[in-house]
Amino acid sequence: MSSEKKFLPYGRQQVDEEDIAAVAEVLRGDRLTTGPTVEAFEQRLAETVGAPFAASCANGTAALHLAALALGLGEGDCAVVPAMTFLATANAVRFTGAEVIFADVDPETGLMRPDDLMQTLKRTGGTSAKAVFSVCLNGQCAGMKELHDIAHERGLALVHDACHALGTTYQTKDGGDASVGDGRHGRLNCFSFHPVKTIATGEGGAVTTSDEALYRKILRLRSHGMTRDPAQFEQPDLAFDAERTANPWYYEMPEVGFNYRLSDIHCALGLSQLKKLGGFVAKRRELARRYETLLAPLAPLVRPVPRVPGCDAAWHLFAVLIDFAALGIPRAELVRRLRAEGIGTQVHYIPVPWQPYYRKRDPDGDYPGAAAYYGKVLSLPLYTAMSLDDVERVTATLSAALDTSP
């Protein structure tokens, strides 16, 4: 790699002086955690996605775990999870003791379609299924209303793993627009604010919902299962004084929870980043369009993951499908060639059922859609600090790296 070329990772945060000042203000204040900035961030997030309630938490994995706990998943239950996702989606189900039923996905987009869910429920009988975790892979979503209807008809709770999809919108059947996370087509929606996501809090996550009871339960579960609400106290002899007034120090733990809180420091960064979300999403969409234009001459051997009709993705990742067999170049070799030229890439993801832990639990699982998607996918650099010239550099380098002529 020549010294003048900057390295382009597949993703990274964009933090400016306004963000730094917001964090510094909290550091100079009285509350570093469980303070007013947490509430302000949650309120702004709820307004941004159009949901009545938002609860922040430590990271996206914690958000998924809190969703599974709030739904009461446990031993003897099952939840459907797409085979193509990050480990956390499935692991959050297992954390509760519930079993994971993997569903296959579209070989072109990596998304679980309504038909994939139907076939999975038919294959397993759906007898112990209690929930469905849908994944908005790369920032795209598909069949939101249809997935909701299937789950509702069978008494299943639908959770959207929207960790890739903050800012994504989609068309509804009546021609209107919905926002991923607004709660109309899913009981719980989980977000991540890891540095490579659309906005960053360092580490962080959130659950949004229109169900107040689930929201209140998540607030308890993220803080050790503890409550200070007198209306929920079960031990009046300890909770109240002789005048039936709640003792000011008193709290109760009706169920075991976790320390999954997000600090004011993280939320200060998140609140500042949320102000820029519209610009971040617009830039990601502009970069994706430029990629699509410049990659067109490489088709059909190299193709962007197809756009889902009716979905306007915020594009957390820009993934391409490459026919490595036809090109005669192993993916690992291409990754090395690109890195040597300062281009970072990644594979999102290895199908979760292939992991040793899950393969031991389901040795006969067959997921041809996930296998086909995994066999071709590669994520190219996409982040808001990139320029259109950077996209041209990536595509030109990719084209040169794929040239296998002597």
C-alpha positions in Angstrom: 0.0 0.0 0.0 1.5 3.3 -1.0 2.0 5.8 1.9 -0.3 8.5 0.6 -3.3 6.2 0.5 -5.5 6.4 3.5 -7.0 3.1 4.7 -10.8 2.8 4.2 -12.3 0.4 6.8 -15.6 -1.2 6.0 -17.2 1.1 8.6 -16.5 3.6 11.3 -18.0 6.4 13.4 -18.0 10.1 12.5 -17.5 12.3 15.6 -17.1 16.1 15.4 -16.4 18.9 17.8 -20.1 19.3 18.7 -20.2 15.6 19.8 -17.1 16.1 21.9 -18.5 19.2 23.5 -21.7 17.4 24.4 -19.8 14.6 26.2 -17.5 17.2 27.9 -20.5 19.0 29.3 -21.7 15.8 31.0 -18.2 15.2 32.3 -18.2 18.6 33.9 -21.7 18.1 35.4 -23.0 16.3 38.5 -24.4 13.1 36.9 -22.4 10.6 34.8 -25.0 7.9 34.8 -28.8 7.5 35.4 -29.1 11.2 35.0 -31.2 13.6 32.8 -29.2 13.0 29.6 -30.4 9.4 29.5 -34.0 10.5 29.6 -33.4 13.2 27.0 -31.7 10.7 24.6 -34.5 8.2 25.0 -37.2 10.8 24.3 -35.4 12.0 21.2 -34.9 8.5 20.0 -38.6 7.7 20.4 -39.6 10.8 18.5 -37.1 10.0 15.8 -38.5 6.5 15.0 -42.1 7.4 15.9 -42.4 5.1 18.8 -44.2 5.9 22.1 -41.5 4.4 24.2 -37.7 3.9 24.1 -35.4 2.4 26.7 -31.7 2.7 26.3 -29.3 0.0 27.3 -25.7 -1.1 27.3 -25.5 -2.4 23.7 -27.5 -4.1 20.9 -27.0 -7.5 22.4 -28.5 -6.3 25.7 -31.4 -4.8 23.8 -32.1 -8.2 22.2 -31.7 -10.0 25.6 -34.1 -7.5 27.3 -36.6 -8.1 24.5 -36.5 -11.8 25.0 -36.7 -11.5 28.8 -39.6 -9.0 28.6 -41.6 -11.5 26.4 -41.1 -14.1 29.1 -39.0 -16.5 27.0 -37.6 -19.4 29.0 -37.1 -23.1 29.3 -39.5 -25.0 27.1 -40.0 -22.1 24.7 -38.7 -21.6 21.2 -38.1 -18.5 19.0 -37.5 -18.3 15.3 -34.3 -16.5 14.2 -33.0 -16.1 10.7 -29.9 -18.1 9.8 -28.2 -15.1 8.4 -27.5 -12.6 11.2 -24.9 -11.8 13.9 -24.5 -14.2 16.8 -26.3 -11.9 19.2 -29.8 -12.4 17.7 -29.7 -16.1 18.5 -27.7 -15.9 21.6 -30.2 -13.5 23.2 -32.8 -16.2 22.9 -30.5 -18.9 24.4 -29.6 -16.5 27.3 -33.2 -17.1 28.6 -33.0 -20.9 28.3 -35.3 -20.9 25.2 -34.4 -22.8 22.1 -33.6 -21.3 18.7 -35.4 -22.4 15.6 -33.5 -21.2 12.5 -35.3 -20.0 9.4 -33.7 -19.9 6.0 -33.4 -16.6 4.1 -33.5 -15.0 0.7 -30.2 -16.0 -1.1 -30.1 -12.6 -2.7 -30.8 -10.2 0.2 -30.1 -12.5 3.2 -33.4 -11.5 4.7 -36.0 -13.8 6.2 -39.1 -13.5 4.0 -42.7 -14.2 5.1 -42.5 -17.5 3.2 -39.4 -18.5 5.0 -41.1 -18.0 8.3 -44.2 -19.9 7.2 -42.0 -22.8 6.0 -40.1 -22.9 9.3 -43.3 -22.9 11.4 -44.7 -25.7 9.2 -41.5 -27.7 9.4 -41.4 -27.5 13.2 -45.1 -27.5 13.9 -44.8 -24.3 15.8 -46.0 -26.1 18.9 -43.5 -24.4 21.3 -42.7 -21.3 19.3 -43.4 -18.1 21.3 -41.6 -15.4 19.4 -40.0 -14.5 16.0 -36.9 -12.3 15.7 -36.7 -10.7 12.3 -33.4 -9.1 11.2 -33.1 -5.9 9.1 -29.9 -7.0 7.4 -27.6 -4.3 5.9 -30.3 -1.8 6.8 -33.0 -3.4 4.6 -36.3 -4.8 5.8 -38.8 -7.0 4.0 -42.4 -8.1 4.5 -42.9 -6.1 7.7 -46.7 -6.2 7.6 -46.8 -9.8 6.4 -44.4 -11.0 9.1 -46.5 -9.2 11.7 -49.7 -10.8 10.4 -48.2 -14.3 10.5 -47.0 -13.8 14.0 -50.2 -12.3 15.2 -52.4 -15.1 13.7 -50.3 -17.7 15.5 -49.9 -15.9 18.8 -46.2 -15.2 18.4 -44.5 -12.0 19.5 -42.6 -10.3 16.7 -39.3 -8.7 17.6 -37.3 -6.7 15.0 -33.5 -6.8 15.3 -33.2 -3.3 13.8 -29.5 -2.9 14.8 -28.7 -2.2 11.2 -31.8 -0.1 10.4 -31.9 3.2 12.4 -33.3 5.6 9.8 -34.8 3.0 7.5 -38.3 3.5 6.3 -40.7 1.3 4.3 -44.0 1.6 2.4 -47.2 0.3 4.0 -50.1 -1.4 2.1 -52.0 1.9 2.0 -49.2 3.7 0.3 -47.9 5.5 3.4 -44.5 5.4 5.0 -43.5 3.6 8.2 -40.3 3.9 10.2 -38.4 0.8 11.4 -38.9 0.9 15.1 -42.2 2.8 15.3 -43.9 -0.3 16.7 -46.8 -0.7 14.3 -45.5 -4.0 12.9 -43.6 -5.5 15.8 -44.0 -5.6 19.6 -40.3 -4.7 20.3 -37.6 -3.2 18.1 -33.9 -3.4 19.0 -31.2 -1.0 18.0 -27.4 -0.8 18.3 -25.2 2.3 18.5 -21.9 0.6 18.1 -19.3 2.8 16.3 -19.9 1.3 12.8 -23.7 1.8 13.1 -25.7 4.8 11.7 -25.1 6.8 14.9 -22.6 6.0 17.7 -22.7 6.2 21.5 -19.4 4.3 21.8 -21.3 1.2 22.9 -25.0 1.3 23.4 -28.4 0.0 22.4 -32.1 0.6 22.8 -35.5 -1.1 22.6 -38.5 0.8 21.2 -42.1 -0.2 21.6 -45.7 0.9 21.6 -46.5 -1.5 24.5 -46.2 0.4 27.8 -46.3 -2.8 29.9 -43.3 -4.2 28.0 -41.5 -0.9 28.3 -42.0 -0.7 32.1 -40.7 -4.3 32.4 -37.6 -3.5 30.3 -36.9 -0.5 32.5 -36.9 -2.9 35.5 -34.9 -5.6 33.9 -32.1 -3.3 32.7 -31.6 -2.2 36.3 -31.3 -5.5 38.3 -35.0 -6.1 38.2 -35.5 -3.4 40.7 -38.5 -1.0 41.2 -39.0 2.0 43.4 -42.7 2.4 42.4 -44.8 2.1 45.6 -47.7 0.8 43.5 -45.7 -2.3 42.8 -44.4 -3.0 46.3 -45.2 -6.5 47.6 -44.0 -6.1 51.2 -45.9 -3.2 52.8 -44.4 -3.9 56.3 -41.0 -3.0 54.9 -42.1 -0.5 52.2 -44.2 1.9 54.2 -44.1 3.9 57.4 -46.9 4.1 60.0 -48.6 6.8 57.9 -48.6 4.5 54.8 -45.9 6.7 53.1 -43.3 4.8 51.1 -39.9 4.9 52.9 -37.6 7.1 50.7 -34.8 4.6 50.6 -36.9 1.6 49.8 -36.8 -0.6 46.7 -37.9 -4.1 45.8 -36.7 -6.8 43.3 -39.6 -8.9 42.2 -37.5 -10.6 39.6 -33.9 -10.9 38.7 -32.6 -8.4 36.2 -29.2 -7.1 34.9 -27.1 -4.0 35.0 -27.8 -3.1 31.3 -28.0 0.7 31.9 -26.5 3.2 29.5 -24.6 6.1 31.0 -25.2 9.9 30.6 -21.8 10.0 28.9 -22.9 7.6 26.2 -26.3 9.3 25.9 -24.7 12.7 25.5 -22.9 11.5 22.4 -26.0 9.7 21.2 -28.2 12.8 21.6 -25.7 14.9 19.7 -25.4 12.2 17.0 -29.2 11.9 16.6 -29.3 15.6 15.6 -27.2 14.5 12.6 -29.2 11.3 11.7 -30.9 12.8 8.7 -27.6 13.9 7.2 -25.9 10.6 8.0 -28.7 8.6 6.3 -28.7 10.9 3.3 -25.0 10.5 2.9 -25.1 6.7 3.2 -27.8 6.6 0.5 -25.8 8.8 -1.8 -22.7 6.6 -1.4 -24.8 3.5 -2.0 -26.2 5.0 -5.2 -22.7 5.9 -6.4 -21.5 2.3 -5.7 -24.4 0.9 -7.7 -23.6 3.1 -10.7 -19.9 2.3 -10.7 -20.3 -1.4 -10.1 -22.8 -1.8 -13.0 -20.0 -2.7 -15.5 -18.9 -5.6 -13.3 -22.3 -7.3 -13.5 -23.2 -10.1 -13.3 -20.1 -11.4 -11.7 -20.2 -8.6 -9.1 -23.6 -7.2 -8.0 -24.8 -5.1 -5.1 -27.2 -6.9 -2.9 -30.6 -6.2 -4.5 -32.8 -3.4 -3.1 -36.0 -4.6 -1.5 -39.0 -3.0 -3.2 -40.8 -0.6 -0.9 -37.8 -0.2 1.5 -35.7 2.9 1.7 -32.8 1.6 3.6 -30.4 3.7 5.7 -27.6 1.3 4.5 -25.6 0.4 7.6 -23.5 -1.9 5.2 -22.9 -1.9 1.5 -22.7 -5.5 0.6 -22.0 -7.0 -2.9 -22.5 -10.5 -4.2 -19.4 -11.8 -6.0 -19.3 -15.0 -8.1 -15.9 -16.1 -6.8 -16.1 -19.5 -8.6 -16.7 -17.9 -12.0 -13.9 -15.4 -11.4 -11.5 -18.1 -10.3 -10.4 -16.2 -7.2 -11.0 -17.2 -3.6 -12.7 -14.6 -1.4 -9.8 -14.7 1.1 -7.4 -13.8 -1.7 -9.6 -10.9 -2.8 -9.8 -9.6 0.8 -6.0 -9.7 1.0 -5.5 -7.9 -2.3 -7.9 -5.2 -1.3 -6.3 -4.7 2.1 -2.9 -4.4 0.5 -4.3 -1.4 -1.4 -5.9 0.2 1.7 -9.4 -1.2 1.3 -11.0 -2.9 4.3 -13.8 -5.4 3.8 -15.7 -7.8 5.9 -18.2 -10.7 5.6 -21.6 -10.2 7.2 -22.2 -13.0 8.3 -21.2 -16.6 8.7 -24.6 -18.4 9.0 -25.3 -18.8 12.7 -26.4 -22.5 12.5 -22.9 -23.3 11.3 -21.3 -22.2 14.5 -20.1 -25.2 16.6 -22.5 -24.5 19.5 -25.6 -24.4 17.3 -24.4 -27.2 15.0 -24.3 -29.5 18.0 -27.8 -28.6 18.8 -29.1 -29.0 15.3 -26.7 -31.1 13.3 -29.1 -31.7 10.4 -30.2 -28.2 9.7 -30.1 -27.2 6.1 -30.2 -23.6 5.0 -29.5 -23.3 1.3 -30.5 -19.6 1.1 -28.2 -18.6 3.8 -25.4 -20.8 2.4 -25.8 -19.2 -1.1 -25.8 -15.7 0.3 -22.8 -16.3 2.5 -20.9 -17.9 -0.4 -20.9 -14.6 -2.4 -21.3 -11.7 0.0 -18.6 -9.1 0.8 -19.1 -5.8 2.6 -17.3 -2.8 1.1 -16.4 0.4 2.9 -19.4 2.6 3.8 -19.4 5.4 6.3 -20.4 9.0 6.4 -16.9 10.4 6.3 -16.3 8.8 2.9 -16.4 10.9 -0.2 -17.7 9.9 -3.7 -14.0 9.8 -4.8 -13.4 7.2 -2.1 -16.2 5.1 -3.6 -14.5 5.4 -7.0 -11.3 4.3 -5.5 -12.9 1.3 -3.9 -14.6 0.2 -7.1 -11.6 0.8 -9.3 -9.4 -1.2 -6.8 -12.0 -4.0 -6.7 -12.1 -4.2 -10.5 -8.3 -4.4 -10.7 -8.1 -7.0 -7.9 -10.5 -9.2 -9.7 -8.5 -9.1 -12.9 -7.1 -12.7 -13.0 -5.5 -12.4 -16.4 -1.8 -13.3 -16.6 
